Amino acid sequence: MTKILKLIKDAFGNAKISNTFYEAKKTINKLGLNYTKIPACPNDCMLYWGEDEDLQECKRCKTSKWSDAKKKKPAKILRYFPLKPRLQRLFMCSKTAQSMRWHASAEKKDSKMRHPRDSEAWKTFHLLHDRFAEDPRNVRLGLAADGFNPFGAMRTNYSVWPVVLIPYNRPPWECMKPTSLILSMIIPGEKMPGNNIDVYLQPLIKELKELWHDGVQTLDRFKNEMFTLRAALMWTISDFPGLGNLYGWNVHSKYACPTCNFNTDSYRLKHGGKWYFLGHRRFLERGHKFRLSRVKFNGKIELRDPPAVLTGSKILEQLEGINVSFGKELQASKGKRTRRKVVEEDDESGMWRKKSIFFDLPYRESNLLRHNLDVMHIEKNVCDNVLYTLLNETGRSKDNLKARKDLKEMGIRKDLWPDENGRYHPSLFTMSNSMKDVFLRTIKNIRVPDGLSSNISRCIDLRQRKLSGLKSYDCHVLMQQLLPIAIRNVLPDKVTAVLIELSSFFQQLCSKSFSLTELEKLQPRIILTLCHLEMLFPPSFFTIMVHLTCHLVDEAKLGGPVHYRWMYPIER
């Protein structure tokens, strides 16, 4: 680093550049960009901070604080970047201080939703907390967390979890840029924190409480005056397993959908061995013809109403009496492991794994949108299900012998049942080898503008008729742009129409602006599309990620455009 500084100093002779790495660190500390090292228990039980700062071993598991007691080297270190000085720095520049008022000062010319400020959750928050809404300089934040492996292929079993904050005060052309994001903390590996992530979030939650109640004195360079800056956390963003860690809901069970809660309609496949999620007909209006259809669906009439939307107070009622001790399960003896508690099919008590630390924030209960369903990962999983089922790829297709046996077990669609030898007829959507050649060659030969997507043709193997190595954005482009073109002359019209409608849904949902009336029309469209998919694809196709598409429109009404609430800018 010192050599790089010398090189920069030689290149820019008139600039005041530090001579050594030590001097550069001192300069950064003066700018308020330093961070705090907080020792943590290696089993994720506790942090050594506050009243517990001087402890030498964990209060729960009695593990030593040190990996090297002589050198006083902690076994695990949380790197926490204090939030207050970073929020104060936003107002040190007059241009940035002016942009932090954009959400209140910019004129709204039509009824389109282009920013979270236009959403129902934002407006309701301002109505409930008018004192906070009085000053437009108060910061509205989103929190995103995800794990990644910093070592790449050198070490596969490692997971570091950065926690990033997004200030939503700024205009759309600045809000989601990397320069606008605030790194809050780096949770160390080797294993992901999982349910114990609340242990590491304690310093941030404490600071958010202080910023809500007392605020911090800040210089506004745009107006050249001091004011009391406050901040509030609007919602969190993560992939679906990460939502389970932050939210505290078990996303790997019968009631995996956090929106449907205990009213989730699911069934465990006897031969497939996994949960599938149907029951989308109950979201249709009363009297719809699909509700009375037995043969085309699961063999039953659907008379139920859609699940009710849970408020924060209802969730807190479910959380009453739940006591969780954080930390990894301790081994009973050397070489033996304690078994984790398995949630039974009808056991509702095991669904809440904890009361999320975010409920310690005084305004959390009244928030309309607390945790976001990540459209990026949902779209990728839906795209994978569609592509690998159409191509009938071994091990990844949802239409296989086990799926056909499950159809026979359920007593529906007799024409698709396997015979005694395990043979079965191809489905309406099954591609022959010649169809696969046309489909894959079409995608491989499509030329797109520079920057629209990566080189998807590298993922296509025409000899083996396979697709592999698709990234999230590749699936995004395939689902919305290329899939409707590729299937048009390959599959029957009945299948093509449904898949094009699914692509159109994601395309409209991911648009940068939409009106409330457009969203109200989009919701019944996706429900009808899911019902048509139920008539075409086997039950094994309907994983939890396919089911979650029916809740994305309601979240868009509450939170605004999805590109403010998905994981693309965070993962990049």
C-alpha positions in Angstrom: 0.0 0.0 0.0 2.9 2.4 0.8 4.3 1.7 -2.7 1.0 2.5 -4.3 0.8 5.8 -2.4 4.3 6.7 -3.6 3.2 5.9 -7.2 0.2 8.2 -6.9 2.3 10.9 -5.4 4.7 10.8 -8.3 1.8 10.9 -10.8 0.1 13.9 -9.0 2.9 16.1 -7.8 0.7 18.9 -6.5 -1.7 16.7 -4.6 -1.2 16.2 -0.8 -0.8 12.4 -0.6 0.2 10.5 2.6 3.7 9.1 2.4 3.0 5.8 4.3 0.1 3.5 4.9 0.1 4.5 8.6 -0.4 8.2 7.8 -3.2 7.3 5.3 -5.0 5.4 8.0 -4.7 8.3 10.4 -6.2 10.6 7.7 -9.1 8.2 7.2 -9.8 8.0 10.9 -10.1 11.8 11.0 -12.8 11.6 8.3 -14.8 9.3 10.5 -14.3 6.2 8.3 -12.8 4.0 11.0 -14.4 0.9 12.4 -14.7 -0.8 15.7 -13.4 -4.3 16.4 -15.7 -6.2 18.8 -14.6 -9.7 20.0 -17.2 -12.4 19.6 -17.7 -15.9 20.9 -16.5 -18.4 18.2 -19.8 -20.3 18.8 -21.9 -17.1 18.1 -23.2 -17.0 21.6 -22.4 -13.4 22.6 -20.4 -10.3 21.9 -17.7 -9.0 24.3 -19.0 -5.4 24.4 -20.8 -3.1 26.8 -21.0 -4.7 30.2 -19.4 -7.9 28.9 -16.4 -6.3 27.4 -14.0 -7.5 30.1 -15.1 -11.1 30.3 -12.5 -13.7 29.4 -14.9 -16.6 28.4 -18.4 -17.0 27.0 -21.2 -16.8 29.5 -23.1 -19.7 27.8 -20.6 -22.2 26.4 -17.6 -21.2 28.6 -15.4 -21.0 25.5 -12.3 -18.8 25.8 -12.4 -15.3 24.3 -8.9 -15.8 22.9 -7.4 -18.0 20.2 -4.0 -16.9 21.6 -4.2 -15.9 25.2 -0.6 -14.7 25.4 -0.9 -12.3 22.5 -4.5 -11.4 23.4 -5.7 -12.4 20.0 -9.5 -12.8 19.9 -10.9 -16.0 18.5 -13.5 -14.1 16.4 -13.9 -10.4 15.6 -16.9 -8.5 14.4 -15.9 -5.4 12.5 -18.6 -2.7 13.1 -18.7 0.6 11.2 -20.5 3.2 13.4 -23.6 4.6 11.7 -23.8 8.1 13.2 -20.6 9.5 11.6 -21.5 8.1 8.3 -24.9 9.7 8.3 -23.3 13.0 9.4 -20.9 12.8 6.4 -23.9 12.7 4.0 -24.6 16.4 5.0 -20.9 17.6 4.9 -21.2 18.1 1.1 -23.8 20.7 0.0 -24.8 18.7 -3.1 -25.3 15.5 -1.1 -27.2 17.4 1.6 -29.5 18.8 -1.0 -30.1 15.3 -2.5 -31.1 14.0 0.9 -34.2 16.2 0.7 -35.2 15.0 -2.7 -38.0 12.7 -1.5 -39.9 15.6 0.0 -38.9 18.5 -2.3 -39.2 16.9 -5.8 -42.5 17.5 -7.5 -44.6 14.5 -8.3 -46.1 15.0 -11.8 -48.3 11.9 -12.1 -49.7 8.9 -10.2 -46.8 6.6 -11.1 -44.7 4.9 -8.5 -41.0 5.5 -9.2 -39.5 5.6 -5.7 -40.2 4.1 -2.3 -41.6 7.6 -1.3 -44.6 6.8 -3.5 -45.3 3.5 -1.7 -48.1 2.8 0.8 -45.6 1.7 3.5 -43.7 5.0 3.2 -46.8 7.2 3.4 -48.3 5.2 6.3 -45.0 5.5 8.2 -45.1 9.3 7.9 -48.7 9.4 9.0 -48.0 7.3 12.1 -44.8 9.2 13.0 -45.5 12.8 12.1 -42.7 14.1 14.3 -40.1 12.1 12.3 -41.7 13.2 9.0 -41.5 16.9 9.9 -37.9 17.1 8.9 -37.2 15.7 5.4 -33.5 15.4 6.3 -34.2 12.5 8.6 -32.9 9.3 7.0 -35.1 6.4 5.9 -32.9 3.2 5.7 -33.2 -0.3 4.2 -31.0 -3.1 5.5 -29.6 -5.8 3.3 -27.5 -8.9 4.3 -26.0 -11.8 2.4 -23.1 -14.2 2.7 -20.3 -14.7 0.2 -17.0 -16.5 0.0 -14.1 -14.1 -0.3 -11.6 -16.8 -1.1 -13.4 -18.1 -4.3 -12.2 -21.6 -5.3 -9.3 -21.5 -2.9 -11.6 -22.3 0.0 -15.1 -23.4 -0.5 -16.3 -23.8 3.1 -16.2 -20.1 4.2 -19.0 -17.5 4.5 -18.5 -13.8 5.4 -21.7 -11.8 5.9 -21.6 -8.0 5.2 -24.6 -6.0 6.3 -25.3 -3.0 4.1 -27.6 0.0 4.7 -29.4 1.9 1.9 -30.4 5.6 2.5 -33.7 6.0 0.5 -33.8 9.8 0.8 -31.8 10.2 -2.4 -33.3 10.5 -6.0 -33.6 7.4 -8.2 -30.5 8.1 -10.2 -28.3 8.1 -7.0 -30.2 5.9 -4.5 -28.9 2.5 -5.5 -25.5 3.4 -6.7 -22.5 1.7 -4.9 -21.3 5.1 -3.7 -24.6 5.6 -1.9 -24.6 2.3 0.0 -23.3 2.3 3.6 -21.3 -0.7 4.9 -22.5 -1.3 8.5 -20.7 -4.4 9.6 -18.7 -7.5 8.5 -19.8 -10.7 10.3 -16.8 -13.1 10.1 -17.0 -16.8 9.0 -16.2 -19.7 8.8 -19.9 -20.7 9.0 -22.9 -18.5 8.3 -24.4 -17.0 11.4 -27.8 -18.3 10.6 -30.3 -17.8 13.4 -27.5 -16.2 15.6 -27.2 -13.2 13.3 -29.2 -11.2 16.0 -26.1 -11.4 18.3 -24.0 -9.5 15.8 -26.8 -6.9 15.0 -26.9 -5.7 18.6 -24.6 -2.7 18.1 -26.5 -1.5 15.0 -29.9 -1.9 16.7 -28.6 0.1 19.7 -27.5 2.9 17.5 -30.7 2.9 15.5 -32.6 3.3 18.8 -30.5 6.2 19.8 -31.0 7.8 16.3 -34.8 7.4 16.7 -35.1 8.8 20.2 -32.3 11.3 20.6 -30.8 11.8 17.2 -27.4 13.3 16.6 -26.3 16.9 16.1 -25.3 17.3 12.4 -24.1 20.2 10.3 -26.2 20.7 7.2 -23.7 22.2 4.7 -26.5 23.1 2.2 -28.2 25.5 4.7 -25.1 26.0 6.9 -27.0 25.2 10.1 -27.0 22.5 12.8 -30.0 20.2 13.2 -30.9 17.0 15.0 -30.6 14.1 12.6 -32.7 11.0 13.1 -33.0 7.7 11.2 -35.5 4.9 10.9 -35.2 1.4 9.4 -38.0 0.8 6.8 -37.4 -2.8 5.9 -34.8 -5.5 5.3 -33.7 -7.2 2.1 -32.2 -10.7 1.7 -32.6 -13.9 -0.2 -35.2 -16.4 1.0 -32.9 -18.4 3.5 -31.5 -15.1 4.7 -35.1 -13.9 5.3 -35.5 -16.9 7.6 -32.5 -15.8 9.6 -33.5 -12.1 9.9 -37.2 -12.7 10.3 -37.0 -15.8 12.6 -39.5 -17.9 10.5 -38.7 -21.4 9.5 -38.6 -21.3 5.7 -37.7 -25.0 5.2 -41.0 -26.6 6.4 -44.7 -27.1 5.7 -45.5 -23.5 6.5 -42.5 -22.0 4.6 -44.3 -19.0 3.2 -43.9 -16.1 5.7 -46.8 -14.2 4.2 -49.4 -17.1 4.3 -48.0 -18.0 7.7 -49.9 -20.9 9.2 -52.5 -20.8 6.4 -49.9 -22.0 3.8 -51.3 -24.7 1.6 -48.7 -27.4 1.2 -48.4 -31.1 0.8 -45.5 -33.5 1.1 -44.9 -35.7 -1.9 -44.7 -39.3 -1.0 -42.2 -40.3 -3.8 -40.6 -36.9 -4.4 -40.0 -36.5 -0.7 -40.4 -32.7 -0.8 -43.0 -30.1 0.0 -45.0 -28.6 -2.8 -47.2 -25.5 -2.6 -50.5 -25.3 -4.5 -53.9 -23.8 -3.5 -53.6 -20.8 -5.8 -57.3 -21.0 -6.7 -58.2 -19.6 -3.3 -56.7 -16.2 -4.4 -59.3 -16.1 -7.2 -62.6 -14.2 -6.9 -65.6 -16.0 -5.5 -67.5 -17.9 -8.2 -64.6 -18.4 -10.6 -65.0 -21.6 -12.7 -61.5 -22.8 -11.6 -62.7 -23.1 -8.0 -65.2 -25.8 -8.9 -62.9 -27.8 -11.2 -61.7 -31.1 -9.7 -60.0 -33.0 -12.5 -57.7 -30.3 -13.8 -56.3 -29.5 -10.3 -55.9 -31.5 -7.1 -59.2 -33.4 -7.3 -60.9 -31.1 -4.8 -63.3 -28.1 -4.9 -61.7 -24.9 -3.6 -64.0 -22.8 -1.4 -61.5 -21.2 0.9 -60.7 -17.5 1.1 -57.2 -16.2 0.6 -55.0 -16.0 3.8 -55.4 -12.8 5.8 -52.6 -10.3 5.9 -50.7 -10.4 9.2 -50.1 -7.2 11.1 -47.1 -6.6 13.3 -49.3 -6.9 16.4 -50.6 -10.4 15.2 -47.0 -11.5 14.7 -46.0 -10.4 18.2 -48.9 -12.4 19.6 -47.5 -15.5 17.9 -44.1 -14.7 19.3 -45.3 -14.6 22.9 -43.5 -17.1 25.1 -40.7 -17.9 22.6 -37.3 -17.9 24.4 -34.2 -18.6 22.4 -30.6 -19.0 23.6 -28.2 -18.0 20.8 -25.1 -20.0 19.9 -24.3 -23.3 18.3 -25.5 -26.5 19.9 -22.9 -27.9 22.3 -21.6 -31.4 21.8 -22.7 -33.8 24.6 -19.4 -35.7 24.4 -16.5 -36.0 22.1 -17.4 -37.6 18.8 -21.2 -37.3 19.4 -23.5 -34.6 18.2 -26.8 -33.4 19.7 -29.7 -33.8 17.3 -31.5 -30.7 16.1 -35.2 -30.5 16.9 -37.2 -31.6 13.8 -40.4 -29.7 13.2 -43.3 -32.1 12.8 -45.9 -31.7 10.0 -48.5 -30.2 12.3 -46.3 -28.7 14.9 -46.8 -24.9 14.7 -44.8 -24.2 17.8 -41.5 -24.8 16.0 -42.1 -22.4 13.2 -40.9 -19.3 15.0 -37.2 -19.8 15.8 -36.8 -16.5 17.6 -38.3 -13.1 18.1 -36.3 -11.0 15.7 -34.1 -8.3 17.2 -35.7 -5.8 14.8 -38.8 -5.8 16.9 -36.7 -4.0 19.6 -37.1 -0.9 17.4 -40.1 1.1 18.7 -41.7 1.6 15.3 -41.2 -2.0 13.9 -44.6 -3.3 14.9 -46.5 -0.6 12.9 -44.4 -1.0 9.7 -46.5 -2.3 6.8 -43.6 -4.0 5.1 -40.9 -5.5 7.4 -39.1 -8.0 5.2 -38.9 -8.2 1.4 -39.3 -11.2 -0.8 -36.3 -11.0 -3.1 -37.5 -10.8 -6.7 -34.0 -11.6 -8.0 -33.7 -15.1 -6.5 -37.4 -15.9 -7.0 -37.1 -15.1 -10.7 -34.0 -17.2 -11.0 -35.6 -20.2 -9.3 -38.7 -20.0 -11.4 -36.6 -19.7 -14.6 -34.6 -22.8 -13.6 -37.7 -24.8 -12.9 -39.1 -23.8 -16.3 -36.0 -24.4 -18.4 -34.8 -27.6 -16.9 -38.4 -29.1 -17.0 -38.8 -28.1 -20.6 -35.4 -29.6 -21.5 -36.2 -32.7 -19.3 -32.7 -32.5 -17.8 -31.9 -35.5 -15.6 -31.7 -34.6 -11.9 -33.1 -31.1 -12.4 -36.4 -31.6 -14.2 -39.6 -31.5 -12.2 -41.3 -34.0 -14.5 -39.7 -37.4 -13.8 -40.8 -40.9 -12.7 -41.2 -39.8 -9.0 -43.4 -36.9 -10.1 -45.6 -39.3 -12.2 -45.9 -41.7 -9.2 -47.0 -38.8 -7.1 -49.8 -38.0 -9.6 -51.0 -41.6 -9.3 -50.8 -41.4 -5.6 -53.0 -38.3 -5.7 -55.4 -39.9 -8.2 -55.3 -37.1 -10.8 -54.3 -36.9 -14.5 -54.6 -40.6 -15.3 -53.1 -40.1 -18.8 -49.7 -39.3 -17.1 -49.5 -42.2 -14.8 -46.5 -44.6 -15.2 -47.1 -48.3 -16.0 -45.7 -51.2 -14.0 -42.3 -51.0 -15.8 -41.9 -47.3 -14.9 -42.6 -46.1 -18.4 -44.8 -43.0 -19.0 -46.0 -40.8 -21.8 -44.4 -37.5 -22.5 -46.2 -34.4 -21.2 -47.6 -31.6 -23.4 -44.6 -29.4 -22.6 -42.0 -32.2 -23.1 -39.5 -31.3 -25.9 -38.2 -33.9 -28.3 -34.5 -33.8 -29.3 -35.3 -31.9 -32.5 -37.3 -29.3 -30.5 -34.4 -29.0 -28.0 -32.0 -28.3 -30.9 -34.3 -25.5 -32.3 -34.8 -24.0 -28.8 -31.2 -24.0 -27.8 -29.9 -22.8 -31.2 -32.4 -19.9 -31.1 -31.1 -18.7 -27.7 -27.5 -19.3 -28.7 -27.8 -17.2 -31.9 -29.6 -14.3 -30.4 -27.6 -11.1 -30.5 -28.4 -8.4 -27.8 -27.1 -4.9 -27.3 -23.8 -4.5 -25.5 -24.4 -4.4 -21.7 -27.9 -6.0 -21.8 -26.7 -9.4 -20.6 -23.6 -11.6 -20.3 -22.7 -14.0 -23.1 -25.5 -16.5 -22.5 -24.3 -18.6 -25.5 -21.4 -19.8 -23.4 -23.9 -21.6 -21.1 -25.4 -23.7 -24.0 -24.0 -27.1 -25.0 -25.7 -28.1 -28.4 -24.1 -31.5 -28.4 -25.5 -32.6 -25.1 -28.6 -30.4 -25.4 -28.0 -28.7 -22.0 -28.0 -25.4 -20.3 -25.5 -24.9 -17.4 -23.8 -22.1 -15.5 -26.6 -19.6 -15.6 -26.2 -16.6 -13.3 -29.0 -14.7 -11.7 -28.9 -11.9 -14.4 -28.8 -14.5 -17.2 -32.0 -15.9 -15.9 -33.4 -12.4 -15.6 -32.8 -11.8 -19.3 -33.9 -15.2 -20.4 -37.1 -15.1 -18.4 -38.2 -11.7 -19.6 -36.7 -11.3 -23.1 -35.4 -14.5 -24.7 -37.7 -17.3 -23.5 -40.9 -16.0 -25.3 -38.9 -15.9 -28.5 -37.3 -19.3 -28.2 -40.5 -21.3 -27.3 -42.8 -19.6 -29.9 -42.3 -22.2 -32.7 -41.4 -25.2 -30.5 -44.1 -25.8 -27.9 -47.9 -26.1 -28.4 -49.9 -22.9 -28.1 -51.5 -23.9 -24.8 -48.1 -24.1 -23.2 -46.6 -21.1 -25.0 -49.4 -18.8 -24.0 -48.9 -19.6 -20.3 -45.2 -19.2 -20.3 -45.3 -16.0 -22.2 -47.8 -14.7 -19.7 -45.4 -15.6 -16.9 -42.6 -13.8 -18.7 -44.8 -10.7 -19.1 -45.6 -10.7 -15.4 -41.9 -10.5 -14.4 -41.3 -7.9 -17.1 -44.1 -5.6 -15.8 -43.2 -6.2 -12.2 -39.6 -5.2 -12.7 -40.4 -2.0 -14.6 -38.9 1.2 -13.2 -42.4 2.8 -12.8 -45.9 1.6 -12.5 -49.3 2.8 -11.2 -51.5 1.4 -8.6 -54.2 0.5 -11.1 -51.6 -1.4 -13.2 -50.7 -3.4 -10.1 -54.3 -4.1 -9.3 -54.7 -5.6 -12.8 -51.4 -7.5 -12.5 -52.4 -9.4 -9.4 -55.3 -11.5 -10.8 -53.2 -12.1 -13.9 -50.4 -13.9 -12.0 -53.0 -15.9 -10.0 -54.6 -17.1 -13.3 -51.2 -17.9 -14.7 -50.3 -20.0 -11.6 -53.6 -21.8 -12.0 -52.9 -22.6 -15.7 -49.4 -23.8 -14.7 -51.1 -26.1 -12.2 -53.1 -27.6 -15.0 -49.9 -28.2 -17.1 -47.0 -29.1 -14.8 -46.9 -31.8 -12.1 -47.1 -30.8 -8.4 -43.3 -31.2 -7.9 -42.9 -28.0 -10.1 -44.5 -25.8 -7.4 -41.7 -25.2 -5.0 -41.9 -22.5 -2.4 -40.2 -20.0 -4.8 -42.9 -20.5 -7.5 -45.6 -20.0 -4.8 -44.0 -16.7 -3.6 -44.8 -15.1 -7.0 -48.4 -14.6 -5.9 -47.2 -12.2 -3.1 -44.9 -10.0 -5.2 -47.5 -7.6 -6.5 -48.8 -6.9 -3.0 -45.3 -6.1 -1.8 -44.8 -3.8 -4.8 -47.9 -1.9 -3.6 -46.4 -1.6 -0.2 -42.7 -0.9 -1.0 -42.6 0.6 -4.5 -40.5 -0.6 -7.5 -38.6 -3.8 -6.9 -35.2 -2.5 -8.0 -35.0 -0.7 -4.7 -35.7 -3.9 -2.8 -33.8 -6.7 -4.5 -30.3 -8.2 -4.1 -28.7 -7.2 -7.4 -26.9 -4.0 -6.2 -25.9 -5.8 -2.9 -24.5 -8.9 -4.5 -22.6 -6.8 -7.1 
